[in-house]
């Protein structure tokens, strides 16, 4: 798939507008200059979730790297498990990915690892898939000369892998993900609390829904979500064991075969 050169200025304007609207406090002149270069060279799009701002830094995403490979007519990607350092029993996985830009060409190699200590609690239990994605991302970045680190390679991403902020920020209706100038998003605060106090994210979500009186946390109003986060923060700092005990009450009972 190719993009007409005449469409590049339009994509640059779109990315610039999105960046200024969604991350006004993070758009320095140098950052916008980098964004312009990436847009012109690789046709990466913020609205499509191919680029993200995290803590004032630009990152490319897995989907963005795959789009670059598609546009450049990548011939193939080979992924292999590296058995020696991998340890499934402890959730540690290491993969090797090789990207072949053309037929018969020497491949570009990248390695990726993941274990419970360097993945978000939101994807805990999916370390194998995270490791594979990281390996592919590193190989693609080498193959196409993309110096930006990818979001999936981060040891910890406060926004979580399931949050496409580029799409959600301008359209969120209940305000849960709205970001006031200089203040972290509510989703970020909750994820950081989960990580800091080593809480089970699924149980926290269940408690949140019960606390807010909604089926899911996404349906709750911003005020309710903020009140819940303050409740969690206070209980975790004063009596973490009591909080964990309360969270365990939301665990689904396991069926026992007779």
C-alpha positions as a Markdown table, in Angstrom:
| # | Residue | x | y | z |
|---|---|---|---|---|
| 1 | Unk | 0.0 | 0.0 | 0.0 |
| 2 | Unk | 1.4 | 3.4 | -1.0 |
| 3 | Unk | 0.4 | 6.9 | 0.1 |
| 4 | Unk | 0.4 | 9.7 | -2.5 |
| 5 | Unk | 3.0 | 12.4 | -1.7 |
| 6 | Unk | 0.3 | 15.0 | -2.1 |
| 7 | Unk | -1.4 | 13.6 | 1.0 |
| 8 | Unk | 1.6 | 14.1 | 3.3 |
| 9 | Unk | 0.9 | 17.8 | 4.1 |
| 10 | Unk | -2.7 | 16.9 | 5.1 |
| 11 | Unk | -1.4 | 14.1 | 7.4 |
| 12 | Unk | 1.1 | 16.5 | 8.9 |
| 13 | Unk | -1.6 | 19.0 | 9.7 |
| 14 | Unk | -3.9 | 16.3 | 11.1 |
| 15 | Unk | -1.1 | 15.0 | 13.4 |
| 16 | Unk | -0.2 | 18.5 | 14.6 |
| 17 | Unk | -3.8 | 19.3 | 15.4 |
| 18 | Unk | -4.3 | 16.1 | 17.2 |
| 19 | Unk | -1.1 | 16.5 | 19.2 |
| 20 | Unk | -2.0 | 20.1 | 20.3 |
| 21 | Unk | -5.5 | 19.1 | 21.2 |
| 22 | Unk | -4.8 | 15.9 | 23.1 |
| 23 | Unk | -1.4 | 16.7 | 24.7 |
| 24 | Unk | -1.2 | 20.5 | 24.8 |
| 25 | Unk | 1.4 | 20.6 | 27.7 |
| 26 | Unk | 3.7 | 18.1 | 26.0 |
| 27 | Unk | 4.0 | 19.7 | 22.6 |
| 28 | Unk | 7.3 | 21.5 | 22.7 |
| 29 | Unk | 8.9 | 22.9 | 19.5 |
| 30 | Unk | 11.4 | 20.0 | 19.3 |
| 31 | Unk | 8.7 | 17.4 | 19.8 |
| 32 | Unk | 6.5 | 18.9 | 17.1 |
| 33 | Unk | 9.6 | 19.0 | 14.8 |
| 34 | Unk | 10.2 | 15.3 | 15.5 |
| 35 | Unk | 6.5 | 14.6 | 14.8 |
| 36 | Unk | 6.6 | 16.4 | 11.5 |
| 37 | Unk | 9.7 | 14.4 | 10.4 |
| 38 | Unk | 8.2 | 11.1 | 11.4 |
| 39 | Unk | 5.0 | 12.0 | 9.6 |
| 40 | Unk | 6.8 | 13.0 | 6.4 |
| 41 | Unk | 9.2 | 10.0 | 6.4 |
| 42 | Unk | 7.0 | 7.1 | 7.6 |
| 43 | Unk | 3.5 | 8.5 | 7.2 |
| 44 | Unk | 2.7 | 7.6 | 10.8 |
| 45 | Unk | -0.7 | 8.7 | 12.0 |
| 46 | Unk | -1.8 | 9.7 | 15.6 |
| 47 | Unk | -5.5 | 9.3 | 15.0 |
| 48 | Unk | -4.9 | 5.7 | 13.8 |
| 49 | Unk | -3.0 | 5.0 | 17.0 |
| 50 | Unk | 0.4 | 4.6 | 15.3 |
| 51 | Unk | 2.1 | 7.3 | 17.5 |
| 52 | Unk | 1.6 | 8.2 | 21.1 |
| 53 | Unk | 2.8 | 10.8 | 23.6 |
| 54 | Unk | 3.7 | 9.4 | 27.0 |
| 55 | Unk | 5.2 | 11.7 | 29.6 |
| 56 | Unk | 6.2 | 14.2 | 27.0 |
| 57 | Unk | 8.0 | 11.7 | 24.8 |
| 58 | Unk | 6.9 | 10.3 | 21.4 |
| 59 | Unk | 6.6 | 6.6 | 21.0 |
| 60 | Unk | 5.7 | 4.4 | 18.0 |
| 61 | Unk | 3.2 | 1.6 | 18.4 |
| 62 | Unk | 3.1 | -2.0 | 17.2 |
| 63 | Unk | 0.3 | -1.1 | 14.8 |
| 64 | Unk | 2.4 | 1.8 | 13.4 |
| 65 | Unk | 5.4 | -0.4 | 12.8 |
| 66 | Unk | 3.3 | -3.0 | 11.0 |
| 67 | Unk | 1.9 | -0.3 | 8.8 |
| 68 | Unk | 5.4 | 0.9 | 8.0 |
| 69 | Unk | 6.4 | -2.7 | 7.1 |
| 70 | Unk | 3.3 | -3.0 | 4.9 |
| 71 | Unk | 3.9 | 0.2 | 3.1 |
| 72 | Unk | 7.6 | -0.7 | 2.5 |
| 73 | Unk | 6.5 | -4.2 | 1.2 |
| 74 | Unk | 8.2 | -6.2 | 3.9 |
| 75 | Unk | 8.7 | -9.8 | 2.7 |
| 76 | Unk | 8.2 | -11.5 | 6.0 |
| 77 | Unk | 8.8 | -11.8 | 9.7 |
| 78 | Unk | 10.1 | -14.9 | 11.5 |
| 79 | Unk | 9.6 | -15.3 | 15.2 |
| 80 | Unk | 11.3 | -17.9 | 17.3 |
| 81 | Unk | 11.1 | -18.8 | 21.0 |
| 82 | Unk | 14.5 | -18.6 | 22.7 |
| 83 | Unk | 14.2 | -21.6 | 25.0 |
| 84 | Unk | 17.3 | -21.2 | 27.2 |
| 85 | Unk | 16.5 | -18.0 | 29.1 |
| 86 | Unk | 12.7 | -18.6 | 28.9 |
| 87 | Unk | 11.0 | -20.1 | 32.0 |
| 88 | Unk | 7.3 | -20.7 | 31.5 |
| 89 | Unk | 6.8 | -21.7 | 35.1 |
| 90 | Unk | 7.8 | -18.2 | 36.3 |
| 91 | Unk | 6.2 | -16.3 | 33.4 |
| 92 | Unk | 9.5 | -15.3 | 31.7 |
| 93 | Unk | 9.6 | -15.5 | 27.9 |
| 94 | Unk | 12.2 | -14.5 | 25.4 |
| 95 | Unk | 11.7 | -14.3 | 21.6 |
| 96 | Unk | 13.8 | -13.6 | 18.6 |
| 97 | Unk | 12.3 | -11.9 | 15.6 |
| 98 | Unk | 13.9 | -11.5 | 12.1 |
| 99 | Unk | 12.5 | -9.1 | 9.6 |
| 100 | Unk | 13.2 | -9.7 | 5.9 |
| 101 | Unk | 12.8 | -6.5 | 3.8 |
| 102 | Unk | 13.3 | -8.2 | 0.5 |
| 103 | Unk | 13.6 | -11.7 | -0.9 |
| 104 | Unk | 17.1 | -13.2 | -0.3 |
| 105 | Unk | 18.2 | -10.3 | 1.9 |
| 106 | Unk | 19.9 | -10.7 | 5.2 |
| 107 | Unk | 17.4 | -10.3 | 8.0 |
| 108 | Unk | 17.2 | -7.7 | 10.8 |
| 109 | Unk | 17.1 | -9.3 | 14.2 |
| 110 | Unk | 15.5 | -8.1 | 17.4 |
| 111 | Unk | 15.0 | -9.8 | 20.8 |
| 112 | Unk | 12.2 | -9.2 | 23.2 |
| 113 | Unk | 11.6 | -10.4 | 26.8 |
| 114 | Unk | 8.8 | -10.2 | 29.3 |
| 115 | Unk | 8.0 | -11.4 | 32.8 |
| 116 | Unk | 5.6 | -10.3 | 35.5 |
| 117 | Unk | 8.1 | -7.7 | 36.7 |
| 118 | Unk | 8.2 | -5.7 | 33.5 |
| 119 | Unk | 4.7 | -5.8 | 32.1 |
| 120 | Unk | 1.6 | -3.8 | 33.1 |
| 121 | Unk | -0.8 | -5.4 | 35.6 |
| 122 | Unk | -3.5 | -5.0 | 33.0 |
| 123 | Unk | -1.7 | -7.6 | 30.8 |
| 124 | Unk | -0.4 | -9.8 | 33.6 |
| 125 | Unk | -0.6 | -13.4 | 32.4 |
| 126 | Unk | 0.1 | -12.5 | 28.8 |
| 127 | Unk | 3.8 | -12.2 | 29.1 |
| 128 | Unk | 4.4 | -14.6 | 26.2 |
| 129 | Unk | 2.5 | -12.4 | 23.8 |
| 130 | Unk | 4.1 | -9.3 | 25.1 |
| 131 | Unk | 7.6 | -10.7 | 24.6 |
| 132 | Unk | 6.8 | -11.7 | 21.0 |
| 133 | Unk | 5.5 | -8.2 | 20.3 |
| 134 | Unk | 8.5 | -6.6 | 21.7 |
| 135 | Unk | 10.8 | -8.8 | 19.6 |
| 136 | Unk | 8.9 | -8.0 | 16.4 |
| 137 | Unk | 8.9 | -4.3 | 17.3 |
| 138 | Unk | 12.7 | -4.1 | 17.8 |
| 139 | Unk | 13.4 | -6.0 | 14.6 |
| 140 | Unk | 11.0 | -3.7 | 12.6 |
| 141 | Unk | 12.6 | -0.6 | 14.1 |
| 142 | Unk | 16.1 | -1.8 | 13.1 |
| 143 | Unk | 14.9 | -2.8 | 9.6 |
| 144 | Unk | 13.3 | 0.6 | 8.8 |
| 145 | Unk | 15.6 | 2.9 | 10.8 |
| 146 | Unk | 13.0 | 4.1 | 13.3 |
| 147 | Unk | 14.8 | 5.4 | 16.3 |
| 148 | Unk | 11.8 | 5.8 | 18.5 |
| 149 | Unk | 11.2 | 3.2 | 21.2 |
| 150 | Unk | 7.8 | 1.5 | 20.9 |
| 151 | Unk | 5.1 | 1.6 | 23.5 |
| 152 | Unk | 5.1 | -2.1 | 23.9 |
| 153 | Unk | 8.8 | -2.2 | 24.7 |
| 154 | Unk | 8.4 | -0.1 | 27.8 |
| 155 | Unk | 8.8 | -2.0 | 31.1 |
| 156 | Unk | 5.8 | -0.2 | 32.5 |
| 157 | Unk | 3.3 | 1.9 | 30.6 |
| 158 | Unk | 1.0 | 3.9 | 33.0 |
| 159 | Unk | -1.7 | 4.2 | 30.3 |
| 160 | Unk | -1.9 | 0.4 | 29.8 |
| 161 | Unk | -1.8 | -1.4 | 26.6 |
| 162 | Unk | -5.6 | -1.3 | 26.1 |
| 163 | Unk | -5.8 | 2.5 | 26.2 |
| 164 | Unk | -5.7 | 4.1 | 22.8 |
| 165 | Unk | -5.5 | 7.7 | 24.1 |
| 166 | Unk | -5.3 | 9.1 | 20.6 |
| 167 | Unk | -8.8 | 7.9 | 19.8 |
| 168 | Unk | -10.4 | 8.2 | 23.3 |
| 169 | Unk | -9.2 | 11.6 | 24.4 |
| 170 | Unk | -11.3 | 13.7 | 22.2 |
| 171 | Unk | -14.4 | 11.5 | 22.3 |
| 172 | Unk | -14.7 | 10.3 | 25.9 |
| 173 | Unk | -18.2 | 11.2 | 27.0 |
| 174 | Unk | -18.1 | 10.5 | 30.7 |
| 175 | Unk | -14.8 | 12.2 | 31.3 |
| 176 | Unk | -13.1 | 9.3 | 32.9 |
| 177 | Unk | -10.0 | 9.8 | 30.7 |
| 178 | Unk | -10.2 | 13.6 | 30.5 |
| 179 | Unk | -6.9 | 15.2 | 31.5 |
| 180 | Unk | -6.7 | 18.6 | 33.1 |
| 181 | Unk | -3.6 | 20.6 | 32.5 |
| 182 | Unk | -0.8 | 19.3 | 34.8 |
| 183 | Unk | -2.9 | 16.5 | 36.2 |
| 184 | Unk | -2.6 | 12.8 | 35.5 |
| 185 | Unk | -5.6 | 11.0 | 33.9 |
| 186 | Unk | -7.8 | 9.0 | 36.3 |
| 187 | Unk | -7.0 | 5.8 | 34.4 |
| 188 | Unk | -3.3 | 6.5 | 34.9 |
| 189 | Unk | -3.7 | 7.1 | 38.6 |
| 190 | Unk | -5.6 | 3.9 | 39.1 |
| 191 | Unk | -3.0 | 1.9 | 37.2 |
| 192 | Unk | -0.2 | 3.4 | 39.2 |
| 193 | Unk | -2.0 | 2.5 | 42.4 |
| 194 | Unk | -2.4 | -1.1 | 41.3 |
| 195 | Unk | 1.2 | -1.3 | 40.5 |
| 196 | Unk | 2.5 | 0.5 | 43.6 |
| 197 | Unk | 0.5 | -1.7 | 46.0 |
| 198 | Unk | 0.6 | -4.9 | 43.9 |
| 199 | Unk | -3.1 | -5.3 | 43.7 |
| 200 | Unk | -5.0 | -7.6 | 41.4 |
| 201 | Unk | -6.4 | -5.4 | 38.6 |
| 202 | Unk | -9.4 | -7.7 | 37.9 |
| 203 | Unk | -10.5 | -7.6 | 41.5 |
| 204 | Unk | -10.0 | -3.8 | 41.6 |
| 205 | Unk | -12.2 | -3.4 | 38.5 |
| 206 | Unk | -14.9 | -5.6 | 40.2 |
| 207 | Unk | -14.7 | -3.5 | 43.4 |
| 208 | Unk | -14.8 | -0.3 | 41.3 |
| 209 | Unk | -18.0 | -1.4 | 39.5 |
| 210 | Unk | -19.6 | -2.3 | 42.8 |
| 211 | Unk | -18.5 | 1.0 | 44.4 |
| 212 | Unk | -19.8 | 3.1 | 41.5 |
| 213 | Unk | -23.0 | 1.1 | 41.1 |
| 214 | Unk | -22.3 | 0.4 | 37.4 |
| 215 | Unk | -21.8 | -2.7 | 35.4 |
| 216 | Unk | -18.3 | -1.6 | 34.4 |
| 217 | Unk | -16.0 | 1.2 | 35.5 |
| 218 | Unk | -16.2 | 2.8 | 32.0 |
| 219 | Unk | -19.9 | 3.6 | 32.6 |
| 220 | Unk | -19.3 | 5.5 | 35.8 |
| 221 | Unk | -19.1 | 9.3 | 36.0 |
| 222 | Unk | -15.8 | 11.0 | 36.5 |
| 223 | Unk | -16.7 | 12.1 | 40.0 |
| 224 | Unk | -17.5 | 8.5 | 41.0 |
| 225 | Unk | -14.3 | 7.2 | 39.5 |
| 226 | Unk | -12.2 | 9.9 | 41.2 |
| 227 | Unk | -13.9 | 9.1 | 44.6 |
| 228 | Unk | -13.2 | 5.4 | 44.1 |
| 229 | Unk | -9.5 | 6.1 | 43.4 |
| 230 | Unk | -9.2 | 8.3 | 46.5 |
| 231 | Unk | -10.9 | 5.5 | 48.5 |
| 232 | Unk | -8.4 | 2.9 | 47.1 |
| 233 | Unk | -5.4 | 5.2 | 47.7 |
| 234 | Unk | -6.4 | 5.8 | 51.3 |
| 235 | Unk | -7.1 | 2.2 | 52.2 |
| 236 | Unk | -4.0 | 1.0 | 50.5 |
| 237 | Unk | -1.8 | 3.4 | 52.4 |
| 238 | Unk | -3.5 | 2.8 | 55.8 |
| 239 | Unk | -4.4 | -0.9 | 55.7 |
| 240 | Unk | -3.2 | -2.7 | 52.6 |
| 241 | Unk | -3.9 | -6.2 | 54.0 |
| 242 | Unk | -7.5 | -5.2 | 54.8 |
| 243 | Unk | -7.9 | -3.8 | 51.3 |
| 244 | Unk | -6.6 | -7.0 | 49.8 |
| 245 | Unk | -8.9 | -9.1 | 52.0 |
| 246 | Unk | -11.8 | -6.9 | 50.8 |
| 247 | Unk | -10.7 | -7.3 | 47.1 |
| 248 | Unk | -10.6 | -11.1 | 47.5 |
| 249 | Unk | -14.3 | -11.1 | 48.3 |
| 250 | Unk | -14.9 | -10.2 | 44.7 |
| 251 | Unk | -13.0 | -13.2 | 43.4 |
| 252 | Unk | -15.3 | -15.6 | 41.6 |
| 253 | Unk | -15.6 | -19.0 | 43.4 |
| 254 | Unk | -14.0 | -21.9 | 41.5 |
| 255 | Unk | -16.2 | -24.7 | 40.6 |
| 256 | Unk | -15.4 | -28.0 | 42.3 |
| 257 | Unk | -16.0 | -31.2 | 40.3 |
| 258 | Unk | -17.8 | -33.9 | 42.3 |
